[in-house]
Amino acid sequence: MTVGELEIPVQTGKVQPAQLTEIGHVLLGQVTGRQTAEEITVFDSTGIALQDLAVTKQVLDTATERKIGQIVEL
């Protein structure tokens, strides 16, 4: 099952599941990354909640330091 940025392109047939791989496989040289400037690489980090939390904290800290933004209740 594909989720995130690639969910709709896979469902509509614009991207084939065989075209997808894990970024770690590319980094380890197990799969060849893009070969030309025309090819596109999409890094879909869906599911990495820790990364979301780290970015959120950085944004909150920066906004607090600069005294910008506002707090809203959800």
Secondary structure, DSSP 4 states (H G I P E B T S, - for coil): ---GGGHHHHHTTSS-GGG---HHHHHTTSS----STTS------TT-HHHHHHHHHHHHHHHHHHT-S-----
